[in-house]
Amino acid sequence: MSRIDEEGVFLFREGRPAVREFSRKDRLALKFVFRDRKVQVSGVAIRDMRGGRGVGVQFKELEADSFKEIGDFVELLRGEGYVA
């Protein structure tokens, strides 16, 4: 993960790039884990780096509980100094 906030995330692949590229039609299920916290959200790919090296994902159709969970998760990462 390169960047995350309450609206979305940019995921960067280390090592060998993925063969698959994403389109805006793709619905992605994402799971983030940090220490003892787990958050599951869905989103759509809005930016794809050529060759599958990374993808920008905008969170979509989050229910109120999921929106709060991702907000709390981002605040946890901010508190630990991982997110500006």
N, C-alpha and C positions, 0 to 999 in steps of 0.2 A: 504494500500500500504506500503510495507516494503522498497522497493528500486526501483528507476527509473533512467534511463539515456536515451540517444538518441537511444540506440539499443533495449531496452526492459524494462520490469518491473517485479517485483516479488510481487504478491498479496497474502496476508496472511489473512485467514478468522478468525475473532474473534468469540468466542462463539462456538456453536455447529458446528462441521465439516459438510461440504456438503456431500451428498450421492454420487454425481457424481464425477468421476475422468476424467481427460483429457488425450487425446493422441495427438501425433504430427500431426495427420490428422485433428484435430479440428481447424477450422478457427474461431477466436474469435473477436468480435467487442467490442472495449473498448471505454469508454467515461470517461475522467478525467475532474474534475471541481475543480478549486481553485479560491476563491473570484469571480471575474467577468470573468475569463478566462475559456473557454471550449475547449477541444481538443478531436477529435474522430479519432481513428486509428484502424487498424486491425493487428492481429498477430497470431502466432501459439504457442501452449503450448510446451515448450521444457523440462520442469521439473515439475513433479507433486508430491507433498508430499502425502504419503499414507493417505488414509481416507479423502481426499479432504480438508486438512487443509491449503493448499496453492498451488500456481501454478506460475511457471516462464514462462513468455511470451516474445517471441522475435517478435519485430515489423517486418512485412513483406509487401512487395509490396507497400511501401509508395510512393506516388507521391511527386514531389518536394515540393509542397505547404504543404503537410502533414508532410514531413520531417522537413521543416522549422518550422512549428507550434509546433511540439513536442520538437524540439530544443529550441525554445523560451520559451515553457512551463517549461522545465527542468531548464533553466537559471533563470526564475522567481522564481522557488522553491529554487534554489541555493542562489539567492539574499536574500531570506527570511530566509535562514539558515536551510531549511528542507532537502537539498541534499548536500552531500559533494563533 
